[in-house]
Amino acid sequence: MPYIDPEARDRLDKGGQPETAGELNYAITRVVDDYLIRKGGIRYAHLNEVIGVLDCAKLELYRRLA
């Protein structure tokens, strides 16, 4: 992912906390990628689950804070 430097990637991969929007994007993407691998790979149903969860998380954040 070109929007964060290799040191930040390494820190995040070792459990560090995101400090920028790009790092947050990277961390979320890694969680989703790991989930898809554990579910058995990229399938429409798995992608549909992930997209639904991300959308609901967005809406919950908006509901609680906005």
Residue pairs with C-beta under 8 A, 6 or more apart in sequence:
1 9
1 22
1 25
1 26
1 29
3 22
3 25
3 26
4 12
4 20
4 22
4 23
4 26
8 19
8 20
8 23
8 26
9 26
12 18
12 23
12 26
12 27
12 30
13 30
18 24
18 26
18 27
28 54
32 50
32 54
35 46
35 50
36 42
36 46
36 47
36 50
39 46
39 49
40 46
